[in-house]
Amino acid sequence: MKYLVVLCLQLCLSGVFNAAHAAGYPDRPIHMVIPNAPGGGTDAFGRMIAQKLGEAWNQTVIVENKPGAQGGIGAAFGAKAPPDGYTLTVALVSTMAVNPFVYKDIGYDPLKDFVAVAIGVTQPYLIVTYPESAYNTLKEFATFAQSKTNGATYASTSSQTELIGVLFEQLIHTKMLYIPYKNASTAVVELARGDVDMMVASLPSAIPLIKAGKLKAIAVTGNKRVAALPDVPSAAESGYPAFNPGGWYGIVAPAGTPPEIVSRLNQQINLILDMPDVQQSLIAAGFDVTHGTPEEFAAMIHKDYALWGNVVKQQGKFK
C-alpha cells in the first residue's frame, strides 16, 4: 500500500513538472536537425519551419544539417538527443520507413526512438525522362521497358526512389536496371543526354528542369495531378492506380518528449502551415500542405513502414 502511495505521488509530481516545463517552453534555443545537405526539398522545408517557429516564439532556432547514409546520420543524432523539446528532427519517408529495411544497422529505431510531432507536407514523385525519348506516357514507358532486352535503366539518388522503381517493376512484371547516383545533379545531366532511360525524382528538384525543357515528365505517382504541373497526368490516369507511393516531410522529437510540449509544437506548426506565404512557397515547389495531429502523423509513419517493408521483402535483395 505504501509503495502505491509513493508511486502515485511520483506520477503526480512528474505530471506537475511536465506541465510546468511545457508552460515555460521554449526558454532557450531549439535545434532543428535536417538529415540532408543544404539545398533541396528537405532543407527548404526544415528551414522554413525553423524560421517561422523562431519568429512566433521569439526564440532562436538553430538549423543543423547532418547528411549521410540516406538521412540516417541525422536521424540517429536526433533520436539520441535529450527528450526535452529542444532538439527536433525533420522526418521523411527514407529515414522513418525505408532505411530500416535497407541497412543492417541504422543506429535508431524509427518507431521506438521518436515521437511524431507534426506532418507538414506530402508529395507524389515524378517519373521523368530525357526530352527526346520515344515514350511520352507511363504506359509507353512500361511497354518500352518490357521490350528492352537488358531491361530499361532508371536513375535514383535515394533508397526510397530506388524502391519506387522496384515497385513499378513489380507492377509491370519486368526487371529494370537500377543506376545509383550520389547526387541529383549528376543523375540529371546523364538523364538529360539519354544515358539513362528514366528517373524517379522529387518535385522540388525536378520542376525547374522540366520548365526549362531539360527533362520531360511522363507521370506523377498517385491518383491526382499536382498544381505546379497541371499538364502531367497521374499514374492512376495513366492506367496504374496501384502506383501511388508518395513522400512527406514532418517533424519528430526524441521518444519521451513531454506530451504537453509535443502538443504545443503541433499546434504552432499547424498555424505556420496556414500562413499564406508558407503555403505559396510550398505549393509552388509541388507540395501538398498537410495538417494533422501527432497521432495522425504517427499512423502515416506506421503505414509507410509496413508498405516499404513489404516491397523490400518481395524484392529480397536488401540487408
Phi, psi and omega per residue, in radians:
M1 nan -0.789 3.133
K2 -1.057 -0.675 3.130
Y3 -1.100 -0.729 -3.138
L4 -1.121 -0.689 3.129
V5 -1.113 -0.780 3.132
V6 -1.100 -0.741 -3.136
L7 -1.097 -0.767 3.125
C8 -1.092 -0.699 3.123
L9 -1.117 -0.739 3.131
Q10 -1.098 -0.734 3.139
L11 -1.132 -0.720 3.128
C12 -1.116 -0.785 3.132
L13 -1.117 -0.660 3.107
S14 -1.095 -0.732 3.112
G15 -1.110 -0.728 3.115
V16 -1.113 -0.736 3.140
F17 -1.100 -0.789 -3.125
N18 -1.108 -0.719 3.136
A19 -1.126 -0.740 3.133
A20 -1.159 -0.697 3.133
H21 -1.093 -0.764 -3.133
A22 -1.157 -0.614 -3.121
A23 -1.097 -0.573 3.139
G24 -1.648 0.037 -3.067
Y25 -1.440 2.381 -0.098
P26 -1.657 2.442 3.115
D27 -2.008 0.212 3.055
R28 -2.741 2.975 -3.070
P29 -1.011 2.528 3.067
I30 -1.804 2.508 3.082
H31 -1.853 2.273 3.080
M32 -1.913 1.916 -3.136
V33 -1.534 2.159 3.064
I34 -1.938 2.015 -3.013
P35 -1.423 0.489 3.092
N36 -2.427 2.896 3.115
A37 -1.235 2.790 3.073
P38 -0.993 2.536 -3.069
G39 1.634 2.693 -3.137
G40 1.604 2.998 -3.043
G41 -1.132 -0.730 -3.120
T42 -1.065 -0.795 -3.121
D43 -1.136 -0.777 -3.118
A44 -1.085 -0.754 3.131
F45 -1.118 -0.854 -3.096
G46 -1.070 -0.725 -3.137
R47 -1.191 -0.623 3.123
M48 -1.145 -0.788 3.119
I49 -1.119 -0.730 -3.140
A50 -1.070 -0.796 -3.123
Q51 -1.082 -0.811 -3.080
K52 -1.231 -0.599 3.054
L53 -1.098 -0.778 3.141
G54 -1.059 -0.747 3.133
E55 -1.161 -0.734 -3.096
A56 -1.156 -0.652 -3.041
W57 -1.828 0.064 -3.125
N58 0.891 0.812 -3.094
Q59 -2.419 2.581 3.120
T60 -1.265 2.320 3.015
V61 -2.087 1.973 -3.061
I62 -1.606 2.125 3.128
V63 -1.537 2.261 3.114
E64 -2.172 1.909 3.048
N65 -1.431 2.152 3.116
K66 -2.290 1.372 -3.097
P67 -1.383 2.938 3.063
G68 2.181 2.576 3.096
A69 0.956 0.797 3.117
Q70 0.980 0.641 -3.137
G71 1.597 -0.112 -3.053
G72 -1.161 -0.589 -3.115
I73 -1.152 -0.809 3.117
G74 -1.147 -0.706 3.134
A75 -1.124 -0.737 3.115
A76 -1.097 -0.692 3.095
F77 -1.082 -0.820 -3.140
G78 -1.115 -0.618 -3.121
A79 -1.164 -0.521 -3.068
K80 -1.612 0.015 3.137
A81 -1.262 2.748 3.087
P82 -1.030 2.420 -3.107
P83 -1.443 1.104 -3.065
D84 -2.104 0.104 3.120
G85 1.521 0.015 -3.096
Y86 -1.759 0.014 2.977
T87 -2.290 2.009 3.103
L88 -1.974 2.686 -3.123
T89 -2.285 2.353 3.013
V90 -1.271 2.177 -3.128
A91 -1.837 2.511 3.075
L92 -2.490 2.953 -3.036
V93 -1.009 -0.715 -3.108
S94 -1.014 -0.813 -3.051
T95 -1.344 -0.505 -3.013
M96 -1.776 -0.355 -3.030
A97 -2.364 -0.216 -3.103
V98 -1.908 -0.849 -3.069
N99 -0.920 -0.665 -3.131
P100 -1.028 -0.418 -3.083
F101 -1.755 -0.166 -3.082
V102 -1.775 -0.597 -3.093
Y103 -1.958 2.546 -3.130
K104 -1.218 -0.675 -3.115
D105 -2.489 1.802 -3.103
I106 -1.666 -0.101 3.062
G107 1.484 0.111 3.099
Y108 -2.832 2.798 3.053
D109 -1.985 1.938 -3.041
P110 -1.082 -0.481 -3.113
L111 -1.508 -0.357 -3.086
K112 -1.908 -0.498 -2.997
D113 -1.645 -0.082 -3.140
F114 -2.248 2.736 2.917
V115 -2.035 2.326 3.125
A116 -1.211 2.345 3.130
V117 -1.847 -1.022 -3.105
A118 -2.784 2.409 2.965
I119 -1.436 2.519 -3.116
G120 -1.992 -0.933 -3.110
V121 -2.517 2.710 2.998
T122 -2.171 2.776 3.130
Q123 -2.740 2.551 2.930
P124 -1.417 -3.119 3.045
Y125 -2.002 2.725 -3.140
L126 -1.756 2.445 2.965
I127 -1.793 1.976 -3.052
V128 -2.143 2.746 3.108
T129 -2.503 -3.044 3.139
Y130 -1.489 2.656 -2.990
P131 -1.001 -0.571 -3.072
E132 -1.592 0.145 -3.107
S133 -1.101 2.691 -3.082
A134 -1.400 -0.194 -3.110
Y135 -1.889 2.350 -3.095
N136 -2.072 -0.089 3.121
T137 -2.324 2.882 3.136
L138 -1.143 -0.641 3.133
K139 -1.179 -0.673 3.097
E140 -1.147 -0.649 3.088
F141 -1.160 -0.696 3.122
A142 -1.050 -0.748 3.105
T143 -1.097 -0.732 3.094
F144 -1.072 -0.804 -3.121
A145 -1.099 -0.679 -3.124
Q146 -1.218 -0.458 -3.080
S147 -1.639 -0.281 -3.078
K148 -1.313 2.228 -3.006
T149 -0.987 -0.853 -3.098
N150 -1.707 0.180 3.123
G151 1.529 2.472 3.088
A152 -1.163 2.662 3.123
T153 -1.773 2.520 3.057
Y154 -2.407 2.435 -3.088
A155 -1.687 2.634 3.107
S156 -2.720 2.650 3.109
T157 -2.091 0.108 -3.139
S158 -2.600 2.839 3.129
S159 -1.131 -0.609 -3.133
Q160 -1.203 -0.819 -3.123
T161 -1.172 -0.501 3.016
E162 -1.079 -0.778 -3.123
L163 -1.217 -0.471 3.042
I164 -1.127 -0.681 3.031
G165 -1.099 -0.706 3.095
V166 -1.078 -0.747 3.119
L167 -1.058 -0.715 3.122
F168 -1.165 -0.681 3.046
E169 -0.955 -0.793 -3.111
Q170 -1.136 -0.609 -3.124
L171 -1.247 -0.624 -3.097
I172 -1.763 0.056 3.079
H173 0.966 0.771 -3.132
T174 -2.488 2.366 3.093
K175 -1.411 2.415 3.041
M176 -2.103 2.885 -3.129
L177 -1.775 2.045 -3.118
Y178 -1.443 2.260 3.111
I179 -2.007 1.877 -3.113
P180 -1.409 2.502 3.071
Y181 -2.266 2.521 3.130
K182 -1.349 -0.467 3.137
N183 -2.529 2.707 -3.066
A184 -1.205 -0.557 -3.076
S185 -1.081 -0.758 3.116
T186 -1.173 -0.740 -3.141
A187 -1.056 -0.755 -3.102
V188 -1.155 -0.701 3.126
V189 -1.056 -0.784 -3.101
E190 -1.288 -0.577 3.071
L191 -1.185 -0.764 -3.075
A192 -1.067 -0.515 3.137
R193 -1.668 0.100 3.028
G194 1.547 0.212 3.116
D195 -1.245 -0.406 3.125
V196 -2.216 2.592 -3.053
D197 -1.414 -0.588 -3.026
M198 -2.737 2.749 3.076
M199 -2.480 2.457 2.987
V200 -1.629 2.067 -3.026
A201 -2.260 2.705 3.034
S202 -1.411 2.662 -3.108
L203 -1.104 -0.802 -3.102
P204 -1.016 -0.628 -3.114
S205 -1.413 -0.489 -3.018
A206 -1.662 -0.522 -3.038
I207 -0.976 -0.828 3.136
P208 -1.054 -0.622 -3.122
L209 -1.281 -0.580 3.089
I210 -1.181 -0.793 -3.131
K211 -1.172 -0.443 3.102
A212 -1.481 -0.054 3.122
G213 1.411 0.197 -3.122
K214 -1.527 -0.346 3.073
L215 -2.329 2.748 3.079
K216 -2.080 2.182 3.118
A217 -1.595 2.304 3.129
I218 -1.927 -0.276 3.098
A219 -3.014 2.756 2.906
V220 -1.978 2.494 3.126
T221 -1.170 2.707 3.097
G222 1.743 -2.861 -3.012
N223 -2.009 0.199 3.088
K224 -2.570 2.713 3.106
R225 -1.341 2.899 3.112
V226 -1.889 2.561 -3.070
A227 -1.064 -0.587 -3.089
A228 -1.251 -0.380 3.140
L229 -2.375 1.215 -3.009
P230 -1.125 -0.335 -3.102
D231 -1.569 -0.084 -3.118
V232 -1.606 2.103 -3.092
P233 -1.250 2.730 3.066
S234 -1.396 2.872 3.090
A235 -1.099 -0.632 3.127
A236 -1.102 -0.775 3.085
E237 -1.069 -0.540 -3.072
S238 -1.455 0.004 3.088
G239 1.780 0.163 -3.123
Y240 -2.255 1.230 -3.102
P241 -1.093 -0.409 3.140
A242 -1.425 -0.129 3.136
F243 -1.571 1.350 -2.993
N244 -2.229 0.533 3.109
P245 -1.191 2.481 3.127
G246 -2.351 2.958 3.086
G247 -2.015 2.918 3.057
W248 -2.741 2.734 2.992
Y249 -2.178 2.420 3.092
G250 -2.633 -3.026 -3.131
I251 -2.091 2.318 3.064
V252 -2.204 2.860 3.102
A253 -2.343 2.846 3.131
P254 -1.050 2.505 3.078
A255 -0.985 2.436 -3.113
G256 1.725 -0.120 3.068
T257 -1.062 2.309 -3.091
P258 -0.926 2.339 -3.124
P259 -0.978 -0.572 -3.136
E260 -1.116 -0.662 3.119
I261 -1.263 -0.715 3.086
V262 -1.026 -0.758 -3.136
S263 -1.119 -0.737 -3.129
R264 -1.140 -0.745 3.089
L265 -1.078 -0.774 -3.138
N266 -1.034 -0.807 -3.129
Q267 -1.094 -0.741 -3.112
Q268 -1.211 -0.705 3.126
I269 -1.136 -0.663 3.081
N270 -1.112 -0.645 3.067
L271 -1.132 -0.692 3.106
I272 -1.075 -0.737 -3.110
L273 -1.161 -0.313 3.094
D274 -1.511 -0.155 -3.110
M275 -1.193 2.299 -3.092
P276 -0.969 -0.721 -3.112
D277 -1.198 -0.601 3.099
V278 -1.174 -0.814 3.137
Q279 -1.070 -0.744 -3.129
Q280 -1.054 -0.788 -3.123
S281 -1.142 -0.776 -3.078
L282 -1.220 -0.704 3.138
I283 -1.173 -0.680 3.121
A284 -1.092 -0.503 3.123
A285 -1.432 -0.058 3.110
G286 1.741 0.107 -3.105
F287 -1.537 2.710 2.887
D288 -1.780 2.101 3.123
V289 -1.264 2.276 -3.010
T290 -2.266 2.247 3.056
H291 -1.767 2.776 3.078
G292 3.077 2.869 3.087
T293 -1.464 2.895 3.049
P294 -0.994 -0.653 -3.125
E295 -1.152 -0.669 3.124
E296 -1.191 -0.667 3.090
F297 -1.165 -0.717 3.105
A298 -1.035 -0.677 3.127
A299 -1.139 -0.656 3.092
M300 -1.102 -0.747 3.137
I301 -1.074 -0.818 -3.132
H302 -1.108 -0.669 -3.134
K303 -1.112 -0.812 -3.135
D304 -1.240 -0.560 3.069
Y305 -1.020 -0.775 3.125
A306 -1.210 -0.707 -3.125
L307 -1.048 -0.924 -3.052
W308 -1.313 -0.486 3.026
G309 -1.079 -0.683 3.134
N310 -1.214 -0.701 3.114
V311 -1.079 -0.779 -3.137
V312 -1.132 -0.701 -3.132
K313 -1.071 -0.725 3.127
Q314 -1.181 -0.615 3.141
Q315 -1.254 -0.781 3.040
G316 1.212 0.414 -3.092
K317 -2.047 -0.099 -3.114
F318 -1.629 2.856 -3.112
K319 1.024 nan nan
